[in-house]
Amino acid sequence: MADPLHGVKLEEIITSLVEHYGWDELADRIRVRCFANDPSVKSTLKFMRRTPWARDKVEKLWVETFAP
């Protein structure tokens, strides 16, 4: 089975999740401060690149939401 994340950039993942759920819903689903306190794609990207467990949760939510 092909990896649904193959070729998808982290920025695309975050942007599509924000458009679909909004920051408040993301903060409820994944408990990280970058979603709840003054959220932006730029600050979220920086945090996700340094925090593997949070990135894993975001990628998992994206796959559950958008992957066929």
N, C-alpha and C positions, 0 to 999 in steps of 0.2 A: 504494500500500500504506500502511495506517495505521501510525503510529508506536506500537509496543507499549508505549513508556514514557509515552505521553500519559495524563495524569491520575494517574500513580503517583508518590507522594511518595518522596523519598530515604529517609526513615525506614522506609517500608514495604519498600523494596528491601533495605535492610540487614537489617531484622528477618527477612524471609523467607529471605534467604541464610543468616543465622546459624542459623535453625531447621532449614534443610535440610542445610547443610554443617557447622556448628559453627565456632567461632573458629579452631581449629587447622587445619582443612582450608582455610578461607579464607586463612589466613596462608601456607599452602603454595601455593595457587593464585594469589594476588595478594600480592606481596612488599611489604607496607607495615607499619610498626611498630605502627600502631594496631590491627591484627589480632593481633599476636603479643605485645605487651607491655601487660598490664593492660587488655584490651579491654573496651569498653562501647559501646552504641549511641550514647550522648551524645558521647563522645570521637571516635568514628568519624564522626558527622555533622559535627562541627566541622572535622575534618581534610578530609573529602570536599568540603565547601563551599569550602575554600581551595585545594584541589589538583585542578585539572581533569583531569590525566592519570589520577589514581587514581580519580576519579569515573567517568571513561569506562570504565575496566577493570571497575569494579563493575557499572555499568549493562550492559555487554556480557555479563558473566557471568550477570546476572539474565535478560536476554533469551534467552541460550542455554539457561538452565535452565528458565524458566517460560513464556516466550512460545509461543503455538501455532505 
